[in-house]
């Protein structure tokens, strides 16, 4: 299948927001999506962006029945490991279901890895749902390791009222 991977731009935010909702539906957490197209525009394309993105596009002749040509994306940001140094964190990797199995997800992930290496990063980090066996298998086939099993780390989060409470001196 003919497709291209390129850096996302502010005009892509409408499609990225659509695919974020699709991903959340797939992961059975659609009610948790709070980010809007406007948030993406502001947070990803301002003077000091909080994230970077890439999109996968197909030519017009392969567009979806709804008319979409942007059929996948990855969002990432740079972080720092006190043990390994520079890191890149891939927040999302998504390909619309009808385009899976065609190398698009691999190409998106490969591009994030290339960008991370170009920035001097030593590792690529991300999370995957434990029930998503096809994604876990895909990541393992790419040489990734499950640090929950290997090292015993758990992904933790503090949000909402707990975050507000934690921020109090």
Secondary structure, DSSP 8 states (H G I E B T S, - for coil): --EEEEE--GGGHHHHHHHHHHHHHHTT-GGG----HHHHHHHHSSTT-S-EEEEEEE-GGG--TT---EEEEEEEEEEEETTTEEEEEEEEEEE-GGGTTSSHHHHHHHHHHHHHHHTT-SEEE----TT-HHHHHHHHHTT---HHHHT--------HHHHHHHT--
